[in-house]
Amino acid sequence: MLAIPTPFPFAGSVAYMDDSDPEGRDIVEKVRIQRDNGDGTALISIASHRYPREIASGNRTVEFARLRATEQPEAAPTPRRRRSASK
């Protein structure tokens, strides 16, 4: 079987999610979208082994709003300065 890349945010695509480790530090978790539940949530697979007792299969359901296509968060657009009106 050929591995054909799937574009974000469809099932089979890779996504990134902000999370925190047990010590409370912010991290970015790489996940794979398994299914769109149709209610604004998605079933994802977590590749890391940080959750050995919390999630047996490495799967969990999260809101689509928590997922993004790139590892880096999208930067908020910088406000443009308005030119002062000359009198």
C-alpha positions in Angstrom: 0.0 0.0 0.0 1.3 3.4 -0.9 1.5 6.1 1.8 -0.3 9.1 0.3 -0.1 12.3 2.5 -3.5 13.5 3.6 -3.9 17.3 4.0 -4.8 18.8 7.4 -7.5 18.6 8.9 -8.8 15.4 7.3 -8.6 11.9 8.8 -5.1 10.4 8.4 -3.3 13.8 8.5 -0.7 14.9 11.0 -1.6 17.7 13.4 0.0 19.5 16.3 -1.7 20.1 19.7 -0.7 22.3 22.6 -0.5 20.2 25.8 1.4 20.1 29.1 3.6 17.5 30.7 3.1 16.1 34.2 5.4 18.9 35.6 3.1 21.6 34.1 5.5 22.6 31.3 3.9 23.6 27.9 4.7 21.3 25.1 3.6 20.7 21.5 2.3 17.2 20.8 2.4 15.6 17.3 -0.8 13.6 16.7 -2.6 11.9 13.8 -6.2 12.6 13.2 -8.1 9.2 13.1 -11.7 10.4 12.8 -13.8 13.5 12.6 -16.6 12.8 15.1 -18.9 15.3 13.3 -19.6 17.3 16.5 -16.5 19.6 16.4 -14.2 17.0 18.0 -11.8 14.5 16.5 -10.3 11.2 17.6 -6.6 11.5 17.6 -3.6 9.1 18.1 -0.8 10.4 20.3 2.6 9.1 19.2 4.6 9.8 22.4 4.7 7.5 25.3 4.0 10.2 27.9 0.6 8.7 28.8 1.3 5.1 29.7 -1.4 5.0 32.5 -3.7 7.7 31.3 -4.5 6.4 27.7 -3.9 2.7 27.1 -4.2 2.9 23.3 -2.7 6.4 22.8 -6.0 7.7 21.5 -8.2 10.5 22.9 -10.9 12.8 21.7 -10.2 16.6 21.5 -11.8 19.6 20.0 -10.7 20.5 16.4 -9.9 24.0 17.7 -7.0 22.6 19.7 -5.3 21.2 16.5 -3.2 23.0 14.0 -1.3 22.1 10.8 2.1 23.3 11.9 4.3 22.8 14.9 4.6 26.6 15.5 1.4 28.4 16.5 0.2 30.9 13.9 1.4 34.3 14.8 -1.2 37.0 15.4 -1.0 39.6 12.6 0.9 42.6 13.7 -1.3 45.7 13.7 -0.4 48.2 11.0 0.2 51.8 12.0 -2.1 54.3 10.5 -0.6 57.3 8.9 -1.6 60.5 10.5 -3.6 62.8 8.4 -1.6 65.8 7.3 -3.3 69.1 7.7 
